[in-house]
Amino acid sequence: MHKSLVFLPILGLGCASTTSYVHSDGTTLGRVVVYRNGVAYFERTARVDKDVLALSVPADKIDDFLKSLTVTDAHTGEPTPVDFPSGTGAPTSGFTEMKIHLSGKQPHDLKLTYVTETPAWKSSYRVVLDKDGKVGLQGWAIVDNTSGEDWTNVKLGVGSSSALSFRFDLRSVRFVKRETLQSNDLFAQAPPTGGATYGQTQQPQNRIIGDISDQVMAVAEAPPPAPMAEQSLTLAGKGPSAKPSRKSGAAAPEMARAAPPSAVAPPAPAKPTVDVAGIAGAVRAANRPIVVEGYADPSDTDKYGASLLRANRMRDQLIQHGVSPNLVVAKGQGEQTGRAGGVRIVEAPTPPGGSTDKSADNQSPESLEPIGTSHFESKSAMTVARGTSAMVSILDRKTDGEVVYYYDDESPRGNKGFPFKAVRLKNPTESVLESGPVTVFGEGRFIGEGLSEPIPSRATAFIPFALDRQIVMEKKDRDQDAISRIISVQRGVFSTEVQHTRRFTYTMHNRLTEPTTVYVRHTVGAGYKLAKLEKEKVERMGGADIFRVDVPAGASKELVIEESTPVYKTIDLRAPTDMDQVRVYLSAEGTDGPLKRSIEELIKMQQELGNIEQRMLTTRDQMQAYRTRMEELHAQVVSLRLVKSGGALMKNLEKKLGDVSEKLSQATVDLAALEEKAMLVRVHFQDGIAELSLETASK
């Protein structure tokens, strides 16, 4: 993995920390491997002419020592027994003497291995830039000897892995508390509780956040009463999906019906209310997806459509109170036995193999990277004096690499306006390169510093090291909805699956005189899926995607990223904006059929009605202008009657007054005709809307 390991002593640690010292006059330290999880592995050999070998071990390291100590005969491999003072009589500070008893022919050749606490080693890297698509990569491990003894002529290594290490009390004497029973107590005790046998696996129930009836929903949505000391919840506004339908078949009339007189006559009980703001606050705090389940009332004609409408109304209320649309899914349950109309809010089911632990959901992308394994060891013996440190060369070779720009506006130390200048390089080893500082050199001079996260074996990493502001970034985002599927139709109200799309546009302006490459980091939101892009230009880094963009010299380039999620929503054809969404959906291929033709007729009628209403507006404006002109002419005629010489002019004005009066009369007739025509179109439109209840689309 490397040609050789170079050892450089670093003085100045002092000799105060001697707690890792394991001493015996008859042993020789031969190998030390320091790990990043706070322990080190030691190998010793001993040639003993007696039947006992004594070891001095720091009292606070006895537990680590007992946990990992192995003493074997170097020739036979047989283990040997060890004795030591028990925890009740042993000192808690200083050193404890441990004895290894030997049998057989003397002298004895022994091998001792153990693991004990030691400072973790640190990483440091150097990168030297070349112009041939390669970079020089050097790595160093800094090791601290705080063991209290000199490591003389030892083979020194460093490593890291996913291995866990911990403290465990093996030295203390442990008594077990046992129950004291008498023979006459045996049958006086209660028997154990019986349990069910294994068989069917019961599915865990998702936690119910709220169960709300139609009556409670109607009170929550009703306008607030006159100002008073205490006031029910008032919604800031309602969208088209919150409007009640006109006749049977929709859920709104049942939701809005008043309570019976017997329920409201007594003044004592308050009207039932629902704390939507409180539920919304709990959902925001938990930051977990929820499902709003709608239930149909027995009087509803379209059971599924009515239940979905209820669910969407409650979903709209939660969103108005600050809950992210990504966290709320509306679901119609139709009519359920034992339930009247209303909604129930529950936690979303955990996906198979998923975790319900919020801490697991909120982990940083870096914490999801594999730890892997690394191991570097010297090929020749070296010496590290007690109280000093050493820099051990673990890597020195060429690897694939280049200078690029790396845009990251998501990380705490990211930048929104400019991408960082970065080295993109490949780990050329079979080991993980642990995190550490990286110093970058180019053309014989220092050009920047960066910090590397752990780089798995053969993986590619980005190391930002400078911010030169040569690439200017502009970021814009826009949301849009498009119908992807029509579930059902009820009197012009569509239950639909809408594709909610977020569109991010990154514009890069290159102020350099040469082309460059920019890598953009983007994290797809929870519950969203990324639109299809060219696979060769997308890489993964933790929980984010990295997009490659080649920007010409002195030019600009755009990167468009789209991510979408399905949302269940009600669409009302009577609303012009909702009709536009339906029009766009039906314009796509593969949507031909009776429903499309019926809606196209409705669209034509809506356009015709719009043209008529525009002509009516123009006619009314003309009539107002005629009335104003007639008032002016009438005033002039009255004034001229007092003038004896104004006879000819007065006749001319009276003629104009008559012409304008005729135009006003004609405009009045035209307006009446337009109003009649508009009324007929509205009637046909409403009939067409009603006929849609006979058709169901499932595209």
N, C-alpha and C positions, 0 to 999 in steps of 0.2 A: 504493500500500500504506500510505502515511502522508501526512499533509498537508505536513510539513516536517521537516527534521532539525535538531535543536538541538545546538549545540556548547558544551560546558563544559570549559575547561582544568582539569587537575588537576596541580599542581606538586609537585615533590619527588622525581622519579625520578633526578635527577642526569644528568651528561653523560658518565659513564664508558663506557657501551656505545655505541661508534661504529663497530662492525664492519660495519654494513649500509650504510655511506655510500658512494654512487657519485657521484663529483664530476667536473664539467666546467664550466669557465667559460662555455662556449657553449651549455649545455642548460638547459631550464626544466622543472621538475617540474609536471605538470598533473593527474595522477590517481593515486590510491592506493586499492587494495582489499585489506583485510586479511582473511585466512582463518583458520579455527580449526585447520587442520592444520599451523601453524607457518611459513607463508610469506605473502608479500604480493606483489601485482602492481603494478608501477610503469609509468607512461607518461611519457615525456619528449619534448620537441620541441627542435629546434636549427636555427639559421640560421647557416651557416658560410660565411665569405668566402674560406677557403683550401681546399686539396685534402685536408687531413687534419684529423680531429677526434680529440682525445686525451681519454680517459676514465681516471680514477683509481679502481681497484676494490680493496677490501680483499682481501689475499692469500687469506684463509680463505674468501672468498665467490666465488672464481674459478669453481669447479665449478658452483655454482648459476647463475652468470652465463652461462657458456658453454652450459649446458643449455637456457636459455630465451631468450637474447638474440636479438632481431630488430631489424635496422636497415634501414629502407626509405626510399626517396625519397618525400616527402610528395605529389608530383605524379604520378609514374609508378607508384609502388608497387614498383619494382624493388629487390631486396636489394643491399646493398653489402658488400664484403669487410672483414674485421677481422683484424688481426694482433696478437700479444702474445708476450712472452718465453716460451720453452719451459720445461717443468718442471725441466730439469736446471740451468738457469742463473738461474731466477727466484727472488726472495726468498720465504721461507715466512711472513714476517710483514710488517706494514706494508701499503703499497699497491703495486699493480702497474699499470703504465701500459699501456693498450690503445689502439691506433690504428685509426681507421676511414678508409680511403683512398677518396677521392671523385674522380670524373671528370666531365667535361662542363662545361657553362657555370656560372660562379659568379654569385650565391651559391647555396648548396645548402640546401634545406629538407628536414630529416630528421625521422623519427619513430622513437623508440627504445622498445622494451618489453622487460621482463625480470621474472623472479620471483626473489626472494631471501628468505633467512630473516628472520623477524621474530616477535615475541611474538604468541601467539594472543589474539584479543579475548575478552572475558567478557560474559556476559549478566546482567542484573538486571531484575526485574519488580515492578510495583505492581498490586495488585488493589483496587478500591474497590467495596464491596458496595452494591447498590441493592435496592429492594423490588418491582420490576416484572419479575422474571425476567431481569434484565440485570445485568452487572457491567462496570465500567470497567477496561480492561486497558491498561497502559502498559509498554513495553519499552525498555530502554536497552542500548547496546553500549559497553563501556569499551575504548578503544584506547590503546595505549602507543607513543609515538614514541621509539624507541631507535636511529634510523637515523644520528644524528650530524649531521643537517641539519634546518633548519626546513621544515615542509611549509606553504608560503605560497601562499594562494589556490589550493588544490587541491580537486578534487572527491573527497571521502572516502567510501568505502563499506566495508561488511563483508559477509561471506558465509560459507557453509559448504556442503559437499557430500560425496559419497562419494569424491571425488578423493584419490588417494594421493600422497604426497610422500616423497622420499628423497634421500640424498646419493649422488653417483657421481663417481668420479675421472676427469675429462676433461682435467685440466691436465698430469698426469705423462706423460712419454715412455714408451711401452710397447713393449718388444721381445718378440718371440715366439720361444720356444725351439723349434728345429727339429732333427729327427733327421739325423745324418750317415750316409749309406749308401755302400757301395762295390759295384762291379759283381759281385765274386765272392761277395757276401753274399746276393744276391737269391734263389737257389734253396736256400740253406741254412736258410731260415726255415721254421717249421712253417706248414702251411696253416691257414686259418680253419676254425672248426667249422661244419658244416652245420646248417641249421635247417629246421623244418617249414614248408610252404607255408601260406598263409592258406586257411581253409575253415571247418571247424567250430570254434566257439568253446568252449573248455574251461571248464566251470564251476568256480570256485574251491572248494576243499574247506574245510569248516569245521574249525577246529582241534579235535583230539580231546583232551579233558581226562583221561579215564580209560576203560579197557576192562577190565571185571570179569566173571569167570566165575561160574557157580553155586557152585562149590566155595569160591571166595574170599568170596562173599557169605555163604555159610553160616557160615564161620569168623568173619566180622565180626559176624554177628548172634548167635552162640552166647554163652551166659553165660560170664563170665570164670572161669578155673581158680582153684585155691587161691592165696593171696597168694604172690607171688614177686618176684624183683628186677625183671624186665621183664614187662609184661602187655599183651595185645592190646587193641584198642579195644573198649570196652563201651558199648552204647547205654543211654541213660537210661530208655527205655521204648518200647513198641511199641503202635501202634494196631490196630484190627480188621483193617486191610488187610495187616498183617504176619503174621497167623495163617495157618499152612499149612492147605490143604484136606485132607479126610479120605481121598479116594480119587483114582483116576486122573482126568485131565482138568484138574487144577489144576497150577500150576507149583511150589508150595511143596515137595512131596515130592522133586522132582528137585533143587531148590536145597539141600535139607537132607540129601541122601544123603551118607553118609560116604565118604572116599577109600578106594580099594582098599588091602588090607593091605600090598601091595608099596610103596605110596606113603608109608606112615606107619611102616613097620617100622624103617628106618634112623633113628637118633636125630639124625644130623647136620643134615639140612635142616629148617628151621623150617616150621611150617604157614603156608600163604599167607594173608596178611592184606591188607586194603585200608585205606588211611589216609583214611577218610571225613572226619575232622576237617580233614586237610590240604587235601582237595579243596574242602570247604566254605569254608575260609579263603580259598583262591584265588578262589572264586566271589564271596565277599563283597568282596574287595579289588577285583576287576575291575568289579563292579557291572553286569554285562551278563547278559542272559538266556541260559540254557542249556537243552538238550534232553536228557532221559534216554531213550535208545532201548532198549527191551526186545526180546530175541530169544527165540524159542521153541526148545525142545529137540526133537529128532526123536521122542522118546517121548511128548510132550504130545499129548493128544487135541484140545483146543481151542487151536490154534496162536496165534491172535490174542489170546484171553483170557489165555493163559499169559504171552505176551510183555508185555502191558500190566500184568499183575500184578507181574512183575519190575520194570518201570520204576517203578511206583508205590511199591514197597517201597524202592527206592533213593531215590526222591524224598522219602519220609517220613524216611529217615535224614538226608538233607541238611538238611531243615527242622529236625529235632531238633538239628542242629549250628549253628543260627543263620542259615541261608540264608532270605531272604524268599521266601514262596510265589509272589510275583509274578515271581520270576526263574527258576523251575523249571517246565518242562512235561514231563509223562510221555507217551511215545508208544510204542505197540506196533507192532513191525515184522513180527510173525509169524515164520515160519521162513525163514531166509536160507541160501543155499547156502554151505557152507564154515564156518558158524558153529554152535556149540552154544549151549545156554541160557546167558543172562547179560545184562549191560547194557553200554552204551557211553554215556559222557557227552561231549557235543560242544557247542561254542558255537552259539547260535541263528543261523540264516542272517540276513544283513543284508537288510532290505527293499529293493526296487528304488529306486534313487536315494538310499538311505540312506547314512549315514556310519558307518564303523567307528572313527572317532576319538572316544575317550572325552571329550576336551576339548569336542568339539562337542555330545555328549550332555549334558554338565554345565554348559552355558552358562546364565547367569542369564536370566530372562525379558526383562530390559531389553536385554541384548546382542542379542536377536533382533528388536528393533524396527527398522524401516527408518530409515536416516539421512536420506534425502530431501535437498532443496536449499533453501537460503535465500539471499536477496540483498537488501540494503538499501543505498541510495546517496543521497548528498545531491544536492539539485537546484541548490544554489548553492555557490559556492566558499567555503572556510573555511581557517583557519590553525591549525596545531598546531606549537608551538615544539618544538625538540629538547629531549629530557629531560623532557617533560610528557606527560600523558595527557588524553584527552577522553572525555566521555560523550555519545554520539550517540543521539538519540531514533530508534528504529526502529519504534515502534508506539504509537498512542494512539487507541483507539476503544472503542465499546461492543460487547459480545458476549453471547451466551446464557450464563447462569450461575446457580447457586443454591448455597445453603449446605446441605450434607447431612452425614451421618455415614458414615465409611469405616472398616470393620473389617478389619484385616490382622494376623493372628497368625502369619504365615509369614515375613515379612521380618525381617532382623536388628534393626531398630528398631521392629518392630510391638509391639502390646500384646494380651495374651490376655484381659484382663478388661473392657476398654472400647474402643469405637471412637473414632477421631479425628474431631473436627470438621473439615470439609474444604470447599473450594470445588470444585465441579464446573463446569468451563467449557469452551468450545469455542474452538479456534484459528480466528480469523476470517480469516486470511491464506492466501495461496497458498504460503507458505514455512514451513519447519520452524522452530518456536520452540526454540532450543537450551536445554539444561539450565542452570539457574541459580537463585539464591535468589529467593523471592517474598515480598514484604511485603504483608500484608492489612490494609486499613483499612475501618472500618464506623462509621457515625454520627459521622464526624468524629474518630475516634480510632484508635489502633493496637490491633489485636486478635490479632495473631499473625504468625508467619513459617513458611514452608515451603520445600521444595526441589522444583523441577520437573525431571522427566526430559524428554528431547526430545519435543515434541508435534508430530506430523505435521500437514500441511496439512489444515484442516477437521476435525480429529479432536477428540474429547472427552477431557479429562484430569481426574484427581483430584489436588488439592494439599492434603494435611492441614496444618493450621496451629495447632490447639489440642487439648487433652485435658481436657474439662470434666467427665467422669464422670457425665453425665446419662443415658446409656444403659448399662445393665449387661448384659453378655453371659455366657451359659452355653453351654458346648459339650459334647456327649456323642457318643460314637461306639460303634457296635456292628457286629460281623461276623455274617453268617449264610450258610449254604449251602443251595441248592435245586437239585434235579436238573432239568436242562433237556432232557436226551436220554439214553435208555438205548441203549448200543451193542450189548452182548451179555449173555447170561445163561448162567452155567455153575454148576450145582448150588447155586443160591441166591446165588452171588456175581455181582453186576452190575458190568459195566464201563460207567461212566456219564460223561457230561459234566456237571459241576456248575457252576452259576453262583454264584461266590463274590461276595457283595455286602457292601460297606462302607456303612453308613448313618451320616451325620453330622447331628446335630440342633443347630441354633443357636437359642437362646431369647433374645429381646431384651426387656428390661424398660425401658419409657420412664418416667422420673421427671419429665419435662417436663409442663407444663400445656397443651401444644399438640402436634398430631401432627407426626411427622417421618419422614424417609426414611433408611434405613440401607442401604448397599451393602456386601455381604460378599464378600471375596476368598477364593476356594477353588481350589487346584490339584489337578486330577485326577491320581491316581497313575499311574506308568508301567505300561502294559499294561491299564489300566482304561478303561471307557467310561462317560460320564455318562448317567444315566437321562433320559428325556424330561421337559423342563420348558417352561414358557411362554416362547416365544422373545423376546417383548418385554421380559422381565424378566432376560435374561441378556446380558451383554456380554463381550467378550474383552479382556484386557490382558496382553500378552506371552504367557507360557505359562499364564496363569490365567484363570478365569471370574469375572465380577463379577455377583452376584445382587442384585436390588433388592427391598427389603422395606419396605412402608409400615406404620408402627407408630402406632396411635392414641394419643392423649394419656392418660397415666397407666395404660396397659395393657401387655400383653405379646403378643408375636407369635413364632411358630415358623417356622423355615425348615428343611426337610428335604432333604438332598442325598444321592442314592444313586449309587454308582458300582460297576460290576461287571466281572468278568473270568472267562472260562471256565477251569475246572480239571478235568483228567481224574482220576477217582477210582474206587476199587473199593468197592462197597457189599455188606455181608453181611446177608442177611435174618435171620440168627439173632441179630443184635445189635439190641436194642430201639430204640436211637437211630437206627440205619440204617433199620430198618423204618418209623420215623416219617417219615423223609425220603421213602421210596418212597410211603407213604400220601399225603403232601402232593402229590407229583408226580402220582399217579393221580387225585387229586381234581379236577385241572384239566380243562378242556374239551378234547375231541379226543383223549382217551387210551383210548377204549373198544376192546375187543378181547379175544382169548383170554388174553393175558398179564394184563390187568387183572382179569378174572374169576378167574383162578387165584390171583393175589396176594390178592384180596379174600377168597377162601376161606382162604388161609393166615393172613390177618389175623384172621379170625373164630376160627380154631383157636388162634392165639396169645392172643387175648383170653380164649377159653375156658380155655386152659391157665393163664393168669394168675389167673382166678377160682378155678380148682381149687387152685392153689398157695396162694392167699390163705385158702381154706377149710381146707386142710391145716395152715397155720400157726395158724389159730384153734383147730382141733381139738387140735393139740399143746399149745397154751397151756392149753386146758381140761383135758387129761389131766394136765398138770403140777399144775394147781390141785387136781384130784381126788386125786392122790397125796399132796400136802401135807396136804389135809383128812383123808385116811385115816390118815396118821401121827399127826395131832393126836388123832383119835378113838381110835385104838388105844392111845395113851399114857394117855388119860383112863380107858379101860376097865381097863387094867392097874392103875391107881392105885385105882379103886373096888373091885377085888376084895379089897383089904386092909381095906375098911370094911364092917362087918357090916350097917349100916343103909342101904347104897347099892344094894340089889338092884333097886328100881324104876328108879332113874336109870341103872343099868348096862344094863338091858334097853333103855331108850330110846336109849342111845348105841350099843349093838350094832345096833339097827335102822337108825340113821342110817349106821353103818359099812357095813351091807349095801347100803343105797341108793346110797351113794357108790361102792361097789365095782361095782354093776351099771352105773352111769353110766360108770365107767372102762372096763368091758368093752365097753359099747356104743360109746364113743368110739374104742376100739381097733379095733372092727369097721369103724366109719365111716372111720377113717384108712386102713385097708387097702383099702377100696373106692375112696377118693379116689386113693390111690397107683396102683391098678390103672387107674382111669380116666385119670389123668394120663399113665401109661405109654402107653395106647392113643392118646391125643391126640398125644403126642410122636412115636409111630410114624407116624401119619397125616401129621403136620407134616413129618417127614423125608421121607416118600414124596412129598409135594407139592413139597418143595424139589428132590428128585431129578428129578421130572417137568419142572421148569422148564428143565432142560438141553436139552430137546427143542425149546424155543421160542426164538426170537431176536426182539428188539424193535428196530425202527429207526424211531423216531418223529421 
